[in-house]
Amino acid sequence: MVMEKKIRPKRTARSTLRILLSIGFLSLLFLVLLFLDTYSWRSLRTVGIRNDPRWRVFDFHSRQASESEIYSVAEIPAIKSVRKKGRRRLRFVFHPPFHRTPWRVVDAQNMELISQGPAAEIPFPDFPNRKRYRFIPEEIPSHKDVYLEIDFFPRERYAEKGLSWPDNYWLVESTVPFTLKKPFSAAEWAGLAPDDPEVEEARRILGERSSSSSTLDRAEQVFLFTMEALRRSRGTPDDKLQAASPLETYVHLTGGSKGFCENRALVYYIFANAAGIKTRLIHAAGKFGPLKLTGHYFCESYIPEAGTWMYVDPQSGVARARHREGKLLHTIDLKKLFDLGSEEEVIYSLYDEQTGTLADRTAREPNIYLVGDVVIAYPFGYGRAKSFSKIRNFLRYPTLLYATFPVPPLLWVKVGAMAVFLASASLSFVLTVLSFVQKKFWLEKKKSRGGHS
């Protein structure tokens, strides 16, 4: 009976370890299958080409995201939370890298100092007050000035009317986003390493064409270069072109091959990033079964001087889009205006093949690829770029989707499999260590007893 009591816990521990290892192996195998589906099988099912990285259908690597998450960048302060700190004092907490820098808060009208210290705080008076505040980070330069206009109404004034409401802080306007998630950097969105061999070669090909200090001017120079290089490339591609890397796409298209919007966008993408203009590829796609909702490929370039992403569409000859009042527009800006039938508010800088220059023209009609119930995909990088890491992308950078309707939450299947694998691996490790320690303890105890006898 004594021997059974000693042996049974060992058998239980071994059985538990086998179960955990089996669960870990199965979850790892499932993750490998999801990885293969993301980067190979999915494209084989949809377009008949293996390893075509363009986004086309809902998958286990994509999830729905808000406009704020898609268009926030780490280079611009983003507000993570707002907290009360004492009587009528609000503390604004920013995402990294701005969360630990000292701040100055001043009156935006007369630059009078309101607060200064390790955190961004606003003290409010005991009377109604509407003011525009400027937040100034003192150690980290920001690509965009931070202004908040807040209307404050104290609870005493509510009490005079018989209301038991607390103090009211109302945000009238903000130049920076509010987002719970940490923003990605513009470089992460571009998804190209600085030493990418194709980026270096594209930089050599550009030469002095990207010498301007202004990001907007450089973007224009790169766009004109792209349009001139691709002016005779419009047409249907072959499978070889669809399987090409960004610079290989440029070589094929300038060598006589024809290409769709996605191929032409890819050329601007590689040369813009080579010129130091952080640029990402945008996929307007999405299917309901066999029904294609929309289909277009274009780019967005990040313009740090304006603190915003800028719409660029090589297929349509659009170097940039702006509101008639001057603001640069990104894709969702355009979609909102087109959905409202306000295309006359949009000014395009269009490429003229006859003169090889850009001319400003009002959008005559909505972009049909952006109107209505569509899905717009924002991936991190391009799967056939030389420096693209599929494993890193799979683990850290899901494709973010903007959609007018709820999309299938398939990403949670991948997240769940990762959680199960990590949990089973961790428990297996802990159980193995405990078994080893326990075995060592009993051996030492046995030796100790033998010495005493």
C-alpha positions as CSV (number, residue, x, y, z in Angstrom):
1,M,0.0,0.0,0.0
2,V,2.9,2.4,0.8
3,M,4.5,1.7,-2.6
4,E,1.2,2.4,-4.4
5,K,0.9,5.8,-2.7
6,K,4.4,6.7,-3.8
7,I,4.0,5.5,-7.4
8,R,0.5,7.0,-8.1
9,P,1.5,10.7,-7.9
10,K,4.4,10.0,-10.3
11,R,2.1,8.3,-12.8
12,T,-0.4,11.2,-12.5
13,A,2.4,13.8,-13.2
14,R,3.6,11.9,-16.2
15,S,0.1,11.5,-17.6
16,T,-0.6,15.2,-17.1
17,L,2.7,16.1,-18.8
18,R,1.8,13.8,-21.8
19,I,-1.6,15.5,-22.1
20,L,-0.1,19.0,-22.0
21,L,2.6,18.1,-24.6
22,S,-0.1,16.6,-26.8
23,I,-2.2,19.7,-26.6
24,G,0.8,21.8,-27.3
25,F,1.8,19.8,-30.3
26,L,-1.8,19.8,-31.8
27,S,-2.1,23.6,-31.3
28,L,1.3,24.2,-32.9
29,L,0.3,22.0,-35.8
30,F,-2.9,24.0,-36.2
31,L,-0.9,27.2,-36.2
32,V,1.4,25.8,-38.9
33,L,-1.7,25.0,-41.0
34,L,-3.1,28.6,-40.4
35,F,0.3,30.0,-41.5
36,L,0.3,28.0,-44.7
37,D,-3.3,29.0,-45.3
38,T,-2.4,32.7,-44.8
39,Y,0.6,32.9,-47.1
40,S,0.0,30.1,-49.7
41,W,-3.3,28.1,-49.8
42,R,-5.6,31.1,-49.5
43,S,-4.3,32.7,-52.7
44,L,-4.3,29.3,-54.4
45,R,-8.0,29.0,-53.6
46,T,-8.9,32.6,-54.7
47,V,-6.8,33.3,-57.8
48,G,-5.1,30.0,-58.5
49,I,-1.6,31.3,-57.7
50,R,0.4,30.0,-54.7
51,N,2.0,32.7,-52.5
52,D,0.2,35.7,-53.9
53,P,0.3,38.1,-50.9
54,R,-2.5,40.4,-51.9
55,W,-5.5,40.4,-49.6
56,R,-8.8,39.3,-51.1
57,V,-11.0,37.4,-48.6
58,F,-11.6,37.2,-44.9
59,D,-9.0,35.0,-43.2
60,F,-7.4,34.0,-39.9
61,H,-4.8,36.8,-40.2
62,S,-7.2,39.8,-40.6
63,R,-9.5,41.6,-38.2
64,Q,-11.8,44.6,-38.2
65,A,-10.3,47.9,-37.0
66,S,-11.5,51.4,-36.3
67,E,-10.5,54.4,-38.4
68,S,-8.5,55.7,-35.5
69,E,-6.4,52.6,-35.2
70,I,-5.7,52.5,-39.0
71,Y,-4.7,56.1,-39.3
72,S,-2.9,56.7,-36.0
73,V,0.9,56.5,-36.2
74,A,3.4,56.3,-33.4
75,E,5.1,59.5,-34.6
76,I,2.0,61.4,-33.6
77,P,0.9,61.6,-29.9
78,A,-2.2,59.5,-29.4
79,I,-4.3,59.8,-26.2
80,K,-4.7,56.5,-24.4
81,S,-6.8,57.6,-21.5
82,V,-8.1,60.6,-19.5
83,R,-8.1,60.5,-15.7
84,K,-9.2,62.8,-12.9
85,K,-6.3,63.9,-10.7
86,G,-7.7,65.9,-7.8
87,R,-10.4,68.5,-7.9
88,R,-11.2,69.7,-11.4
89,R,-8.0,68.5,-12.9
90,L,-7.7,66.1,-15.8
91,R,-4.6,64.1,-16.7
92,F,-4.1,63.0,-20.3
93,V,-2.1,59.8,-20.8
94,F,-0.5,59.3,-24.1
95,H,0.8,56.1,-25.9
96,P,4.5,55.4,-26.1
97,P,6.9,57.0,-26.8
98,F,5.1,60.1,-25.5
99,H,3.8,58.7,-22.2
100,R,6.9,59.5,-20.1
101,T,8.0,62.7,-21.6
102,P,7.5,66.0,-19.6
103,W,4.7,68.2,-20.9
104,R,3.9,71.8,-21.1
105,V,0.2,72.8,-21.5
106,V,-0.4,76.4,-22.6
107,D,-3.4,78.6,-23.6
108,A,-3.4,78.3,-27.4
109,Q,-4.5,81.9,-27.8
110,N,-1.9,83.7,-25.8
111,M,0.6,80.9,-25.0
112,E,0.1,81.5,-21.3
113,L,1.5,78.6,-19.2
114,I,-1.3,76.5,-17.7
115,S,0.7,73.5,-16.3
116,Q,4.1,71.9,-16.6
117,G,5.4,68.6,-15.3
118,P,6.0,64.9,-15.9
119,A,2.3,64.5,-17.1
120,A,0.0,66.5,-19.3
121,E,-2.6,68.0,-17.0
122,I,-5.3,70.7,-17.3
123,P,-6.7,72.4,-14.1
124,F,-10.1,73.9,-14.6
125,P,-11.6,77.0,-12.9
126,D,-14.8,77.1,-10.8
127,F,-16.8,78.8,-13.5
128,P,-17.9,77.8,-17.1
129,N,-14.9,77.9,-19.4
130,R,-14.2,77.1,-23.0
131,K,-10.6,77.1,-24.1
132,R,-8.2,75.8,-26.7
133,Y,-5.1,74.2,-25.1
134,R,-1.8,73.3,-26.7
135,F,0.2,70.3,-25.4
136,I,3.9,70.5,-26.0
137,P,6.1,67.4,-25.4
138,E,9.5,68.7,-24.1
139,E,11.8,65.8,-25.0
140,I,10.3,64.0,-28.0
141,P,9.6,65.9,-31.3
142,S,6.1,65.4,-32.7
143,H,5.1,65.4,-36.3
144,K,1.9,67.2,-35.4
145,D,0.9,69.9,-33.0
146,V,-1.4,68.8,-30.2
147,Y,-4.4,71.0,-29.7
148,L,-7.5,70.2,-27.6
149,E,-10.5,72.5,-27.3
150,I,-12.5,71.7,-24.2
151,D,-15.8,73.2,-22.9
152,F,-16.1,73.0,-19.1
153,F,-19.3,73.4,-17.1
154,P,-19.1,73.1,-13.2
155,R,-21.6,71.1,-11.2
156,E,-22.7,74.1,-9.2
157,R,-24.3,75.6,-12.2
158,Y,-26.2,72.4,-12.8
159,A,-27.3,72.5,-9.2
160,E,-28.7,76.0,-9.7
161,K,-31.1,74.4,-12.2
162,G,-32.0,71.5,-9.9
163,L,-29.7,69.0,-11.6
164,S,-27.4,66.7,-9.6
165,W,-25.0,66.3,-12.5
166,P,-21.2,66.2,-11.9
167,D,-18.7,68.6,-13.6
168,N,-18.9,68.3,-17.4
169,Y,-15.8,68.2,-19.6
170,W,-16.8,68.3,-23.3
171,L,-14.2,67.8,-26.0
172,V,-15.0,70.3,-28.8
173,E,-12.0,69.5,-31.1
174,S,-8.8,67.5,-31.1
175,T,-5.9,67.4,-33.6
176,V,-4.7,64.0,-32.3
177,P,-6.6,60.7,-32.1
178,F,-8.0,58.9,-29.1
179,T,-7.2,55.2,-29.2
180,L,-7.0,52.4,-26.7
181,K,-4.5,50.5,-28.8
182,K,-0.8,51.5,-29.2
183,P,-0.4,53.0,-32.7
184,F,2.0,51.3,-35.2
185,S,4.8,53.4,-36.7
186,A,4.8,54.5,-40.3
187,A,7.8,52.3,-40.8
188,E,5.9,49.3,-39.5
189,W,3.1,50.0,-41.9
190,A,5.5,50.2,-44.8
191,G,7.0,46.8,-43.8
192,L,10.4,47.3,-45.5
193,A,13.7,47.0,-43.8
194,P,16.2,49.8,-44.4
195,D,18.7,47.4,-45.8
196,D,16.2,45.7,-48.1
197,P,18.2,45.0,-51.3
198,E,15.4,46.1,-53.6
199,V,15.0,49.4,-51.7
200,E,18.7,50.0,-52.1
201,E,18.5,49.3,-55.8
202,A,15.4,51.4,-56.2
203,R,17.3,54.3,-54.5
204,R,20.1,53.9,-57.0
205,I,17.7,54.0,-59.9
206,L,15.9,57.1,-58.6
207,G,19.2,59.0,-58.3
208,E,18.6,62.7,-57.8
209,R,14.9,62.5,-58.5
210,S,14.1,62.4,-54.8
211,S,16.4,65.1,-53.5
212,S,13.8,67.5,-52.1
213,S,13.7,68.0,-48.4
214,S,9.9,68.3,-48.5
215,T,8.2,64.9,-48.3
216,L,5.3,66.1,-50.4
217,D,7.7,67.3,-53.1
218,R,9.6,64.0,-53.0
219,A,6.3,62.1,-53.3
220,E,5.4,64.1,-56.4
221,Q,8.8,63.5,-58.0
222,V,8.5,59.7,-57.3
223,F,5.0,59.7,-58.7
224,L,6.0,61.4,-61.9
225,F,8.9,59.0,-62.3
226,T,6.5,56.0,-61.7
227,M,3.9,57.3,-64.2
228,E,6.5,58.0,-66.9
229,A,8.0,54.5,-66.4
230,L,4.6,52.8,-66.6
231,R,2.8,54.8,-69.2
232,R,2.6,51.9,-71.7
233,S,2.1,49.1,-69.1
234,R,-1.7,49.2,-68.7
235,G,-3.2,45.8,-69.4
236,T,-3.7,42.2,-68.1
237,P,-0.7,40.6,-66.3
238,D,0.4,37.0,-66.4
239,D,1.0,34.7,-63.5
240,K,4.8,35.5,-63.7
241,L,4.1,39.2,-63.0
242,Q,1.6,38.4,-60.2
243,A,4.4,36.3,-58.5
244,A,7.0,39.0,-58.8
245,S,8.6,41.1,-56.0
246,P,8.1,44.9,-56.1
247,L,11.3,45.7,-58.0
248,E,10.8,42.7,-60.3
249,T,7.4,44.1,-61.1
250,Y,9.0,47.4,-62.2
251,V,11.5,45.5,-64.4
252,H,8.7,43.5,-66.0
253,L,6.4,46.5,-66.6
254,T,9.2,48.6,-68.1
255,G,10.3,45.7,-70.2
256,G,7.0,45.3,-72.0
257,S,4.7,43.4,-69.6
258,K,1.2,44.7,-68.8
259,G,-0.2,45.1,-65.4
260,F,-3.3,45.8,-63.3
261,C,-3.7,48.5,-60.6
262,E,-2.1,46.3,-58.0
263,N,1.1,45.9,-60.1
264,R,1.4,49.6,-60.8
265,A,0.8,50.5,-57.1
266,L,3.5,48.1,-56.2
267,V,6.0,50.1,-58.3
268,Y,5.2,53.4,-56.6
269,Y,5.3,51.6,-53.2
270,I,8.9,50.4,-53.6
271,F,10.3,53.7,-55.1
272,A,8.4,55.9,-52.6
273,N,9.9,54.0,-49.7
274,A,13.3,54.1,-51.4
275,A,13.0,57.9,-51.4
276,G,12.3,57.9,-47.7
277,I,8.5,58.4,-48.0
278,K,6.8,55.8,-45.8
279,T,4.2,54.2,-48.0
280,R,1.8,51.4,-47.6
281,L,-0.3,49.3,-50.0
282,I,-4.1,49.5,-49.7
283,H,-6.4,46.7,-50.9
284,A,-10.0,47.5,-51.6
285,A,-11.4,44.0,-51.8
286,G,-13.7,41.6,-49.9
287,K,-16.1,38.9,-51.1
288,F,-19.4,37.5,-50.1
289,G,-19.0,34.0,-51.4
290,P,-18.3,34.3,-55.1
291,L,-19.6,37.9,-55.1
292,K,-16.8,40.5,-55.3
293,L,-17.7,43.6,-53.4
294,T,-15.0,45.8,-54.9
295,G,-11.5,45.5,-56.3
296,H,-8.8,48.1,-56.5
297,Y,-5.2,48.6,-55.3
298,F,-3.5,51.8,-54.5
299,C,-1.2,53.4,-51.9
300,E,-1.1,55.8,-49.0
301,S,2.1,57.8,-48.3
302,Y,2.7,59.3,-44.8
303,I,3.4,63.0,-44.9
304,P,5.0,63.9,-41.6
305,E,4.8,67.7,-42.2
306,A,1.0,67.3,-42.3
307,G,0.8,64.5,-39.8
308,T,-1.4,62.4,-42.1
309,W,-1.6,59.7,-44.7
310,M,-2.1,60.8,-48.3
311,Y,-4.1,58.9,-51.0
312,V,-2.0,57.9,-54.1
313,D,-3.5,56.0,-57.0
314,P,-1.0,55.2,-59.9
315,Q,-3.7,53.4,-61.9
316,S,-5.9,56.4,-62.0
317,G,-3.1,58.9,-62.3
318,V,-3.8,60.5,-58.9
319,A,-0.7,61.8,-57.2
320,R,-2.7,63.1,-54.2
321,A,-6.2,64.1,-53.2
322,R,-7.0,67.1,-51.0
323,H,-10.1,68.9,-49.8
324,R,-10.9,72.1,-51.6
325,E,-9.9,73.9,-48.5
326,G,-6.4,72.4,-48.6
327,K,-6.4,69.4,-46.3
328,L,-4.7,66.2,-47.7
329,L,-7.2,63.3,-47.8
330,H,-6.7,59.7,-47.1
331,T,-8.8,56.8,-48.3
332,I,-11.5,56.9,-45.6
333,D,-11.8,60.7,-46.0
334,L,-12.5,60.1,-49.7
335,K,-15.0,57.3,-49.0
336,K,-17.0,59.6,-46.6
337,L,-17.2,62.4,-49.2
338,F,-18.1,60.1,-52.0
339,D,-20.8,58.3,-50.0
340,L,-22.3,61.7,-49.3
341,G,-22.2,62.7,-53.0
342,S,-19.7,65.5,-52.2
343,E,-17.2,64.7,-54.9
344,E,-17.0,68.4,-55.8
345,E,-15.2,68.8,-52.5
346,V,-12.3,66.7,-53.7
347,I,-9.4,68.1,-55.7
348,Y,-7.1,65.6,-57.5
349,S,-3.6,66.2,-58.6
350,L,-3.8,64.2,-61.9
351,Y,-1.0,63.1,-64.2
352,D,-1.2,64.4,-67.8
353,E,0.4,62.0,-70.2
354,Q,0.7,64.6,-72.9
355,T,2.8,67.0,-70.8
356,G,4.2,64.7,-68.2
357,T,3.0,67.0,-65.4
358,L,0.4,67.2,-62.7
359,A,-2.7,69.3,-62.9
360,D,-5.4,70.0,-60.2
361,R,-8.9,69.0,-61.2
362,T,-12.1,68.5,-59.3
363,A,-13.3,64.9,-59.0
364,R,-16.1,64.7,-61.5
365,E,-17.6,61.5,-60.1
366,P,-17.2,59.3,-57.0
367,N,-14.5,56.6,-57.0
368,I,-16.7,53.5,-57.5
369,Y,-14.3,51.3,-55.7
370,L,-14.8,53.2,-52.4
371,V,-18.6,53.8,-52.4
372,G,-21.1,51.7,-50.4
373,D,-20.5,48.4,-48.6
374,V,-16.9,47.6,-49.2
375,V,-13.9,46.2,-47.3
376,I,-10.6,48.1,-47.4
377,A,-7.6,46.1,-46.2
378,Y,-4.5,47.6,-44.6
379,P,-1.6,45.1,-44.5
380,F,1.8,45.6,-43.0
381,G,4.2,45.4,-45.9
382,Y,4.1,43.2,-49.0
383,G,4.7,39.4,-48.8
384,R,7.0,39.3,-51.8
385,A,9.4,42.0,-50.6
386,K,12.9,40.7,-50.1
387,S,13.0,41.8,-46.4
388,F,9.5,40.7,-45.6
389,S,9.4,38.1,-42.7
390,K,6.3,35.9,-42.9
391,I,6.8,34.6,-39.4
392,R,7.1,38.1,-37.8
393,N,4.1,39.3,-39.8
394,F,2.1,36.3,-38.8
395,L,2.9,36.8,-35.1
396,R,2.7,40.6,-34.8
397,Y,1.0,42.3,-37.7
398,P,-2.5,41.2,-38.6
399,T,-4.1,42.8,-41.7
400,L,-6.5,45.5,-40.4
401,L,-9.9,45.8,-42.1
402,Y,-12.1,48.8,-42.5
403,A,-15.7,47.7,-43.3
404,T,-19.2,49.2,-43.2
405,F,-20.5,45.9,-41.7
406,P,-19.2,43.4,-39.1
407,V,-16.6,41.0,-40.6
408,P,-16.0,37.4,-39.5
409,P,-13.8,37.4,-36.4
410,L,-11.6,34.7,-37.7
411,L,-8.4,36.1,-36.2
412,W,-9.6,35.0,-32.7
413,V,-9.1,31.4,-33.9
414,K,-5.4,32.1,-34.5
415,V,-5.2,34.0,-31.2
416,G,-6.9,31.2,-29.3
417,A,-4.5,28.6,-30.9
418,M,-1.5,30.8,-29.8
419,A,-2.8,31.1,-26.3
420,V,-3.4,27.3,-26.0
421,F,0.1,26.6,-27.3
422,L,1.8,29.1,-25.0
423,A,-0.2,27.9,-22.0
424,S,0.5,24.2,-22.6
425,A,4.2,24.9,-23.3
426,S,4.5,27.0,-20.1
427,L,2.7,24.4,-17.9
428,S,4.7,21.6,-19.4
429,F,7.9,23.5,-18.6
430,V,6.8,24.2,-15.0
431,L,5.7,20.6,-14.5
432,T,9.0,19.3,-15.8
433,V,11.0,21.6,-13.5
434,L,8.8,20.6,-10.5
435,S,9.3,16.9,-11.3
436,F,13.0,17.4,-11.6
437,V,13.2,19.3,-8.3
438,Q,11.0,16.8,-6.5
439,K,13.1,13.9,-7.8
440,K,16.3,15.6,-6.7
441,F,14.8,16.3,-3.3
442,W,13.9,12.6,-2.7
443,L,17.3,11.4,-3.9
444,E,19.0,13.7,-1.5
445,K,16.7,12.6,1.3
446,K,17.3,9.0,0.5
447,K,21.1,9.6,0.6
448,S,20.7,11.4,3.9
449,R,18.8,8.4,5.4
450,G,21.4,6.0,4.1
451,G,24.2,8.0,5.8
452,H,22.4,7.9,9.2
453,S,21.9,4.1,9.0
